[in-house]
Amino acid sequence: MFKKGYKIYSIFTGACPKCHEESMYINKNPYILSQALDMHENCSNCNTKYKIEPSFFYGAMYVSYAVGIAFAVAAFIISHFVFNASINYIFISIILTLIVFLPIILRLSRNIWINFFMHYDKKLSKK
């Protein structure tokens, strides 16, 4: 399921949604904040243009809301059911989780958004 050819592979690795051969991001480390969202213009393998139109990734804001909620719910469940924390500590854990995972949430949202519109083509893969 996490192999090339599946959308989930492209979403979690940030690979080109068409060929799954190259990372869309210039720097693979999302925690270098100055470069967290810097992307290549095109894939070097299949020449897919990542920014389909101007402001294409504004739609990823809606996806980031859902992804952020998923991270917050996970923080709540772990804080409440695993650590039996009080409501104040649960609130703090949710806020800290969202701050710490913000670069990952942003990239995941972009990856999910672009995979709505582009599909894997095994003819473009290097295999």
C-alpha positions in Angstrom: 0.0 0.0 0.0 2.9 2.4 0.6 4.6 1.4 -2.6 5.0 3.4 -5.8 1.8 3.5 -7.8 -0.4 4.3 -4.8 -1.6 7.9 -4.0 -0.7 7.2 -0.3 2.9 6.8 -1.4 3.0 10.2 -3.0 1.1 11.9 -0.1 3.4 10.6 2.6 6.7 10.9 0.7 6.0 14.2 -1.2 6.9 12.4 -4.4 5.8 13.6 -7.8 2.1 12.5 -8.2 2.6 11.4 -11.8 5.8 9.3 -11.7 6.6 9.0 -8.0 10.3 9.4 -8.8 11.3 12.8 -7.4 10.4 14.8 -4.3 8.3 17.9 -5.1 10.1 19.8 -2.4 13.5 21.4 -2.8 14.5 20.5 0.7 13.1 17.2 2.1 13.3 18.4 5.7 10.1 20.3 6.5 11.6 21.7 9.7 13.9 24.1 7.8 11.1 26.6 8.0 12.5 29.1 5.5 12.3 26.3 2.8 9.3 24.3 4.1 7.1 25.0 1.2 9.7 25.7 -1.5 8.9 23.4 -4.4 10.5 22.5 -7.7 8.7 24.0 -10.7 8.6 20.7 -12.6 9.5 17.1 -12.0 13.0 16.3 -13.4 11.8 12.8 -14.4 8.5 13.4 -16.2 8.4 17.2 -16.5 5.1 17.5 -14.6 4.3 21.1 -13.7 3.4 21.1 -10.0 1.7 24.5 -9.8 -1.1 23.8 -12.3 -2.3 27.4 -12.1 -1.6 30.5 -10.1 -2.7 30.2 -6.5 -3.3 26.5 -7.0 -2.3 25.5 -3.5 -4.8 27.9 -1.8 -7.1 24.9 -1.9 -4.7 23.1 0.4 -5.8 25.4 3.2 -9.1 23.6 3.4 -7.2 20.3 3.5 -4.9 21.6 6.2 -7.9 22.4 8.4 -9.0 18.7 8.3 -5.4 17.4 8.7 -4.9 19.8 11.7 -8.2 18.5 13.3 -6.9 14.9 12.9 -3.7 15.8 14.7 -5.6 17.6 17.4 -8.0 14.7 17.9 -5.0 12.3 18.1 -3.4 14.6 20.7 -6.7 14.7 22.7 -7.1 10.9 22.6 -3.5 10.3 23.7 -3.6 12.9 26.4 -7.0 11.9 27.8 -7.0 8.1 27.5 -3.3 7.2 27.7 -2.1 9.8 30.2 -5.4 10.6 31.9 -4.5 14.3 31.8 -6.7 17.2 33.1 -8.5 19.4 30.7 -5.8 22.1 31.0 -3.0 19.7 30.1 -5.1 18.3 27.2 -5.5 21.8 25.8 -1.8 22.5 26.1 -0.9 19.2 24.5 -3.2 20.0 21.5 -1.7 23.4 21.0 1.9 22.0 21.3 1.1 19.2 18.9 -0.3 21.6 16.3 2.8 23.9 16.7 5.3 21.1 16.5 3.7 19.4 13.5 2.8 22.5 11.6 5.4 22.0 8.8 4.3 18.4 8.4 0.6 19.4 8.3 1.4 22.0 5.6 3.2 19.6 3.4 0.7 16.8 3.9 -2.0 19.2 2.9 -0.3 20.2 -0.3 0.5 16.6 -1.1 -3.2 15.6 -0.6 -4.4 18.6 -2.6 -2.2 17.9 -5.6 -3.1 14.2 -5.6 -6.8 15.1 -6.0 -5.9 16.5 -9.4 -3.0 14.3 -10.7 -2.8 10.6 -11.0 0.1 8.1 -11.2 1.1 7.0 -14.7 3.4 4.0 -14.6 4.6 4.8 -18.1 6.4 7.8 -16.7 8.1 5.8 -13.9 11.8 4.8 -14.3 11.0 1.1 -13.7 
